[in-house]
Amino acid sequence: MVYAVLLWTDIRVLQGTATSGSSSQEHATAVVLAHPAGQWLVALAGVIVFAIGVGLLIYGAKRSFESKLNLASARRPVRQTVVRLGQVGLHRRGRGVAIVGALLFNAAISDQATRSRGLDGALRTLAGQPFGTALLVIVALGFIAFGIYCFAQSRYRKI
């Protein structure tokens, strides 16, 4: 369901009809930036969130998630599909999280809370880039892949 909402947000950004939910994150960032060590704390949070995103990219690229799946009973095409969906989905998810971390870090070094954005802000940032629509379509396909992978994971997860 979470990834369905993320996909819906991505589609709304593509259509230009999305309303931003970033204001609460901007407010929280502004409150932290107001403290004496606020810039350092927001920068640290940005680095941590970015590192989590990179970790997800590596986790998917190395196919580490396979150790948590019991695919022995699945037919070969099903195994291959589940693994590919996991790789693609984790890559796109990691990329989205890393962008949010980069935006947080940017907010810290510029001392402007308005540069802090959530995932919808990250999607808007992507949309503003050259080939932004194509990038958003790729992200949307990644959300779809990860959502389908999550369903497959619920079937094949080692318990």
Residue, then its C-alpha position, 0 to 999 in steps of 0.5 A: m500500500v505504501y508503494a501504491v501511495l508513492l506511485w500515486t504521488d509520482i503520477r500526480v507530480l508527472q501530471g502537475t496536480a500534486t500538492s506538496g506535503s513537504s511543508s511539515q518537513e520544512h517546518a521540522t528542519a527550520v526548528v532544528l536549524a534554529h538551534p545552535a548546532g542545528q546546521w550540524l544536526v541537519a547535515l548529519a541527518g542528511v548524510i545518514v539518510f543519504a547513506i541509507g539510500v546508498g545502502l539500499l542501492i548496494y543491498g539490491a545490486k549485491r542481491s543480498f535480499e535473496s538470503k531472506l527468501n526461500l525460492a527453492s520451491a519456485r519455478r526458475p522463471v518465478r525466481q528470476t522475476v522475483v530477484r529482478l524485481g527486488q534489484v530494480g525496486l531496491h535500486r529505485r527506492g535507494r535512489g529516492v532515499a538518497i535524493v531526500g538525504a542530499l536535499l536535507f544536506n543541502a538545506a543544512i549547508s545553505d541554512q535554508a529549511t525550504r530546501s529540505r523536502g520529503l519524497d514528493g519534493a525529491l520527485r519535484t526536483l527530478a521533474g525540474q531536471p532535463f528529461g525530468t518526465a522520463l526520470l519520473v517514469i523510471v522512478a514510477l516503474g521502480f515503485i511498481a517493481f518494488g511493490i510487486y517484489c513486496f508481494a512476492q516477498s510475502r509469499y517467499r520470505k523465510i520465516 
